[in-house]
Amino acid sequence: MPLKASVLIAEDETQAREALRALLEDEGYRVIAAADGVEAAELLEQSAVEAAVLDIRMPRKDGLTLLREIREMPSPPAVLIMTAYGNSAAAIEAMALGAFDYLTKPLNFDELLIQLGRAIENRRRAGELEAYRREEDSWQGAEIIGDSPAMQKLYKLVGQVSATDSTVLIRGESGTGKEAVARAIHRHSRRGGRKLVKVNCASIPETLLEAEMFGHERGAFTGAAQRRIGKFEYAAGGTLFLDEIGELPPSTQAKLLRVLQDHSIERLGSNITIPLDVRVLAATNCDLETAVHDGRFREDLYYRLNVVTVSIPPLRERREDIPELAAFLLRQAAARLKLPAASITDDAMALLSGGTWPGNVRELEHCLERALILSRSGVIRREHVSLSENPEAGDPLDAVSLDEGLHDAVARLERRMIERALASAAGNRTRAAEILKINRRLLYDKIREYSLE
């Protein structure tokens, strides 16, 4: 049986403690047990748990004192309190201190299991929301860069579609910033204070994609040990961003169409219809019209998604934005690599502005990162920008500091090669895996590891 979660039991009565341990272990939980509050506090310092079941009355340290200490932990577990006095002031105080629930003795084991599952799920959702908020905070100010006529037209369109709840199809070559546009649309919409949830349709195996998007009930399929909400349900009230929508398998296309039409879902293994309040944004670098013509993409789904189209111009069509964009990307790279900020000479900037940039902004970003590393004086010159194209410039690895360490240097090289392969393959991951001579599944894992989605 798959492990559900780790649980601490703090109960001074030996028979009751061991009965609880046996019950929870039979249900698939990992259990640690303590005979009093002091021992429980020591165990919590040694081992992280997702939930704690505490008796109020224990020797040396009672349950309420322990609950106060747990509340101050950086990542506190969900807490259930056990008491023989359901109406007591202690039980009320426990709830005020943040306990998820209290259970009266003698315990109803079915109720315990239900409440424990809910407490753990509630804690996990709170953790996911906090992680989402931290991610959003890190994106504050990272808007789309550029003042060219093409970008001014894009800004106007983004502002117009942000004011509505219409489905938007974001189109553009690989590396043009489709996710940044999706974030801008969400941030400036009435849903901007809610979650923006991303699904990369190409990186999730077809066998798991439906469960990932729509959720499943316990026992819906082999390995479904507990109920799980899908991305649609998790994004309730907010925005769902379906990236690489052109890679969606036919079986899931039909189900997505029904969800978009009915504004509701059914989890796998359930007959209960769940209404949805979710805005959908989709993005692709594929030619969907050709895919429809070839029978690889449903025509009705294409029209359902293509309510409003936002097309992002490639970098070669807005070269006047490159100086401002390069300065912004350099500041980001310097902060990320913990290096001093660098300036760019005029001839180096002229070279950047004249580039074709088949990988668009992503390619420019990593060209500048490489130049920043190689420019020891803090000034990026033409030879730093063109180094990869100049065999006489020397071995670029000579400029890599040994202080960086082998692991970090190899990881940086691996990430750069993956990005170059993706740019060369115009975002087609199957082709990129062939270029790199690796398994496609490994490529997906590396893309997630380096946050290249």
C-alpha positions in Angstrom: 0.0 0.0 0.0 1.4 3.4 -0.9 2.4 5.6 2.1 -0.3 8.2 2.7 1.4 10.5 5.2 3.4 10.6 8.4 1.4 11.0 11.6 2.4 11.6 15.3 0.3 10.1 18.0 0.7 11.5 21.6 -1.3 9.5 24.0 -0.3 8.5 27.6 -2.6 5.4 27.8 -0.6 2.5 26.3 -3.5 0.4 25.1 -5.2 3.4 23.4 -1.9 4.5 21.8 -1.1 1.1 20.4 -4.6 0.7 19.0 -4.3 4.0 17.2 -0.9 3.1 15.9 -2.2 -0.3 14.5 -5.3 1.4 12.9 -3.3 4.1 11.1 -0.6 1.8 10.0 -3.2 -0.6 8.5 -4.6 2.4 6.6 -1.1 3.1 5.1 0.2 5.9 7.4 3.7 6.0 8.8 3.2 6.4 12.5 5.5 7.6 15.3 4.1 7.5 18.9 4.8 9.3 22.1 3.7 8.6 25.7 3.6 12.3 26.7 4.0 15.8 25.5 7.7 16.1 26.2 8.5 12.9 24.2 6.2 14.1 21.4 8.0 17.5 21.2 11.4 15.6 21.0 10.0 13.4 18.2 8.8 16.4 16.3 12.3 18.0 16.3 13.7 14.8 14.9 11.1 13.8 12.3 8.7 16.0 10.2 5.1 14.8 10.1 2.0 16.0 8.2 -0.4 15.5 11.1 -0.4 15.1 14.9 -3.2 13.4 17.0 -2.8 14.7 20.5 -4.5 13.9 23.8 -5.2 17.0 25.8 -4.3 15.4 29.2 -0.8 14.0 29.3 1.9 14.0 32.0 4.9 16.4 31.9 3.4 18.5 29.0 -0.3 18.6 28.1 -1.8 18.7 24.6 -2.6 22.4 24.6 1.0 23.4 25.6 2.3 21.2 22.8 -0.2 22.7 20.4 1.1 26.2 21.2 4.6 25.0 20.4 3.6 23.3 17.2 1.9 26.5 16.0 5.3 28.2 16.1 7.0 25.6 13.9 8.0 26.8 10.4 5.9 24.1 8.7 3.5 22.9 11.4 1.5 19.6 11.0 -2.3 19.6 11.0 -3.4 18.8 14.6 -6.4 16.8 15.8 -7.1 17.0 19.6 -8.5 14.1 21.6 -10.6 14.8 24.7 -13.0 13.0 27.0 -14.9 16.3 27.5 -16.4 17.5 24.2 -17.9 20.7 25.7 -14.9 21.6 27.8 -13.2 25.0 27.6 -10.0 23.1 26.7 -11.6 21.8 23.5 -12.7 25.3 22.6 -9.3 26.7 23.3 -7.7 24.0 21.1 -9.8 25.1 18.2 -8.9 28.7 18.8 -5.2 27.7 18.8 -5.5 26.3 15.3 -6.4 22.6 15.8 -8.2 21.3 12.7 -10.7 19.4 14.9 -11.2 17.7 18.2 -12.5 14.2 18.8 -14.3 13.0 21.8 -13.4 9.8 23.6 -14.1 6.9 23.2 -13.0 7.5 19.6 -15.1 6.7 16.6 -12.4 5.2 14.4 -14.3 5.9 11.1 -14.6 9.6 12.1 -11.0 9.8 13.1 -9.9 8.5 9.6 -12.2 10.9 7.8 -11.1 13.9 9.8 -7.4 12.9 9.6 -7.6 12.7 5.8 -9.3 16.1 5.6 -6.8 17.7 7.9 -3.9 16.4 5.8 -5.5 17.5 2.5 -6.3 20.9 4.0 -2.6 21.3 5.0 -1.4 20.3 1.6 -3.7 22.7 -0.1 -2.5 25.5 2.2 1.1 24.7 1.3 0.4 24.7 -2.4 -1.3 28.1 -2.1 1.6 29.5 -0.2 4.0 28.2 -2.8 1.9 29.7 -5.5 1.9 33.1 -3.7 5.7 33.0 -3.3 6.0 32.2 -7.0 3.7 35.1 -7.9 5.7 37.5 -5.6 8.9 36.5 -7.5 7.2 37.5 -10.8 6.1 40.9 -9.6 7.4 43.5 -12.0 8.5 40.9 -14.6 6.2 42.2 -17.2 6.8 42.0 -21.0 9.6 44.3 -22.2 9.6 46.4 -25.3 8.2 49.7 -26.8 8.2 48.8 -30.5 5.0 49.3 -32.5 4.5 45.5 -32.6 4.7 45.4 -28.8 2.4 48.4 -28.3 -0.2 46.6 -30.4 0.3 43.5 -28.2 -0.1 45.5 -25.0 -3.4 47.0 -26.3 -4.7 43.6 -27.1 -3.7 42.1 -23.7 -5.4 45.0 -22.0 -8.6 44.4 -24.0 -8.8 40.6 -23.4 -7.8 41.0 -19.7 -11.1 42.8 -19.0 -13.1 39.8 -20.1 -13.4 36.2 -19.2 -13.1 35.0 -22.8 -10.9 32.0 -23.7 -7.6 33.3 -25.3 -5.3 31.4 -27.6 -1.7 32.7 -27.3 0.4 32.0 -30.4 4.1 32.6 -31.1 7.4 30.9 -31.9 9.3 29.0 -29.2 10.9 31.4 -26.8 8.8 34.5 -27.5 7.3 34.7 -24.0 3.9 33.1 -24.3 3.8 32.3 -20.6 4.7 35.9 -19.7 1.8 37.1 -21.8 -0.5 34.6 -20.0 0.7 35.9 -16.7 0.0 39.5 -17.8 -3.5 38.7 -18.9 -4.2 36.9 -15.6 -2.6 39.6 -13.5 -4.6 42.4 -15.1 -7.9 40.5 -15.0 -10.5 40.5 -12.3 -9.1 37.1 -11.3 -5.7 38.6 -10.7 -5.9 38.0 -7.0 -6.6 34.3 -7.5 -4.5 31.4 -8.7 -2.9 31.0 -12.1 -2.4 27.3 -12.6 -0.3 25.9 -15.5 -0.6 22.6 -17.2 2.1 21.7 -19.8 0.2 19.4 -22.1 3.4 17.9 -23.6 5.3 17.0 -20.5 2.6 14.8 -18.8 2.3 11.2 -20.0 -1.0 10.6 -21.9 -2.0 7.9 -19.3 -1.8 10.5 -16.5 -3.0 13.6 -18.3 -6.7 13.1 -17.7 -6.3 12.5 -14.0 -3.9 15.5 -13.7 -6.4 17.8 -15.4 -9.7 16.6 -14.0 -8.8 14.7 -10.8 -9.8 11.3 -9.6 -11.5 9.5 -6.7 -9.9 6.9 -4.5 -9.7 3.6 -6.3 -10.5 5.1 -9.7 -7.5 3.2 -11.2 -4.5 1.2 -10.0 -2.4 3.3 -7.6 -5.2 5.8 -6.9 -4.8 5.4 -3.1 -6.7 8.6 -2.3 -8.9 11.3 -3.9 -7.1 14.0 -5.7 -8.4 17.2 -7.2 -7.3 18.1 -10.7 -5.8 21.3 -12.1 -9.3 22.6 -13.3 -10.7 22.3 -9.8 -7.6 23.6 -8.2 -7.8 26.7 -10.3 -11.3 27.5 -9.2 -12.0 31.2 -9.3 -8.7 31.8 -11.1 -7.1 31.0 -14.5 -5.9 27.8 -16.0 -3.1 28.1 -18.5 -2.8 25.2 -21.0 0.6 25.4 -22.5 1.6 23.5 -25.7 -2.1 22.8 -26.3 -1.2 21.4 -29.8 0.4 18.4 -28.1 -2.8 17.3 -26.4 -3.7 13.7 -27.3 -7.0 13.1 -29.1 -8.6 11.3 -26.2 -8.1 14.2 -23.9 -9.1 16.8 -26.6 -12.7 15.4 -26.5 -13.0 15.6 -22.8 -11.5 19.1 -22.7 -14.1 20.2 -25.3 -16.9 19.0 -23.1 -15.5 20.8 -20.1 -15.2 24.1 -22.0 -18.8 23.7 -23.3 -20.4 22.6 -20.0 -18.2 24.5 -17.5 -18.1 21.5 -15.3 -16.1 18.4 -14.7 -16.4 14.9 -13.3 -13.5 13.4 -11.5 -12.3 10.0 -12.7 -14.3 7.3 -10.9 -17.1 9.7 -9.9 -20.6 10.5 -11.3 -20.8 13.8 -9.5 -20.7 16.8 -11.7 -18.7 19.7 -10.3 -19.5 23.2 -11.7 -16.4 25.3 -12.6 -15.6 29.0 -12.5 -12.3 29.0 -14.4 -10.9 31.1 -17.2 -8.9 29.2 -19.8 -5.8 30.5 -21.6 -4.0 28.2 -24.1 -0.7 28.6 -25.9 1.0 26.9 -28.8 3.8 27.3 -31.2 2.2 24.7 -33.6 0.3 25.4 -36.7 -3.1 24.4 -35.4 -4.8 24.9 -38.7 -2.6 22.3 -40.3 -3.1 20.0 -37.4 -6.9 20.4 -37.8 -6.5 19.7 -41.6 -4.4 16.6 -40.9 -6.9 15.3 -38.3 -4.5 15.6 -35.4 -6.5 18.4 -33.6 -10.3 18.6 -33.3 -11.8 21.3 -35.3 -14.6 22.0 -32.7 -12.0 22.3 -30.0 -9.9 24.7 -32.1 -12.9 27.0 -32.5 -13.7 26.7 -28.8 -10.2 27.8 -27.9 -9.7 30.3 -30.6 -12.2 32.9 -29.3 -9.5 35.6 -29.1 -6.0 35.1 -30.6 -3.0 37.0 -29.2 0.0 36.6 -31.5 3.4 37.4 -30.1 5.9 38.8 -32.7 9.3 37.1 -32.9 12.3 39.0 -31.8 13.6 39.5 -35.3 10.5 41.6 -36.0 11.0 44.0 -33.1 14.8 44.5 -33.1 14.4 48.0 -31.7 13.4 46.4 -28.4 16.6 44.5 -28.1 18.6 47.2 -26.2 16.0 47.5 -23.5 15.3 43.8 -23.4 19.1 43.0 -23.1 19.5 45.4 -20.2 16.6 43.8 -18.4 17.9 40.3 -19.0 21.4 41.2 -17.9 20.1 42.6 -14.6 18.2 39.3 -14.0 21.2 37.2 -14.9 23.5 39.1 -12.7 21.2 38.8 -9.7 20.6 35.1 -10.4 24.4 34.3 -10.8 25.4 36.7 -8.0 27.7 38.6 -10.3 28.2 42.4 -10.6 26.1 44.1 -13.2 27.7 44.6 -16.6 27.4 47.1 -19.3 27.4 46.5 -23.1 29.5 48.3 -25.6 27.9 49.9 -28.6 29.4 47.4 -31.1 28.3 44.5 -29.0 24.8 45.9 -28.8 24.8 46.4 -32.6 25.7 42.8 -33.0 22.9 41.7 -30.7 20.4 44.0 -32.6 21.4 42.5 -35.9 20.9 38.9 -34.9 18.2 36.6 -36.3 17.5 35.0 -33.0 15.6 31.8 -34.1 15.2 31.0 -30.3 13.8 34.5 -29.7 14.0 36.0 -26.2 15.1 32.7 -24.6 18.1 32.5 -27.0 19.0 36.2 -26.3 18.7 35.5 -22.5 21.3 32.7 -22.6 23.6 34.5 -25.0 23.7 37.3 -22.5 24.2 34.9 -19.6 27.2 33.4 -21.3 28.6 36.8 -22.2 28.2 38.0 -18.6 30.2 35.0 -17.3 32.9 35.5 -19.8 33.2 39.3 -19.4 35.7 39.4 -16.5 35.9 43.2 -16.6 32.2 43.8 -16.2 31.9 45.1 -19.8 30.4 42.9 -22.4 32.2 43.4 -25.7 31.6 42.2 -29.2 33.9 39.2 -28.8 31.9 38.0 -25.8 28.7 38.1 -27.7 30.1 36.4 -30.8 32.4 33.9 -29.0 30.3 30.9 -29.8 30.6 31.7 -33.5 34.4 32.5 -33.4 36.6 29.4 -33.2 39.7 31.6 -32.7 38.4 33.1 -29.5 39.7 30.3 -27.4 38.0 27.7 -25.2 35.1 29.3 -23.4 35.5 26.8 -20.5 38.8 28.4 -19.7 36.8 31.3 -18.4 34.7 29.2 -16.1 35.8 29.6 -12.5 36.8 26.5 -10.6 34.9 28.1 -7.6 31.7 27.3 -9.4 32.2 23.6 -8.8 31.8 20.7 -11.2 28.2 20.0 -10.4 27.0 23.6 -11.1 29.1 23.9 -14.2 27.8 20.7 -15.7 24.2 21.6 -14.8 24.6 25.0 -16.5 26.0 23.3 -19.6 23.2 20.8 -19.6 20.6 23.4 -19.3 22.1 25.5 -22.1 22.3 22.5 -24.5 18.6 21.7 -23.8 17.6 25.3 -24.5 19.6 25.3 -27.7 18.0 22.0 -28.8 14.5 23.3 -28.0 15.2 26.5 -30.0 16.6 24.6 -32.9 13.5 22.3 -32.9 11.1 25.3 -32.6 9.9 23.9 -29.3 9.1 20.4 -30.6 10.3 18.3 -27.7 10.4 15.0 -29.6 12.7 16.6 -32.2 14.8 18.2 -29.4 15.3 14.8 -27.7 16.5 13.4 -31.0 18.9 16.3 -31.4 20.3 15.7 -27.9 20.3 11.9 -28.5 18.4 11.2 -25.3 15.0 9.7 -24.4 12.1 12.0 -24.6 11.0 11.1 -21.0 14.5 12.2 -19.8 14.1 15.5 -21.7 10.8 16.2 -20.0 12.4 15.5 -16.6 15.3 17.8 -17.3 12.9 20.6 -18.5 11.1 20.4 -15.2 14.3 20.2 -13.2 15.6 23.4 -14.8 12.2 25.2 -14.8 12.2 25.5 -18.6 8.5 24.8 -19.1 
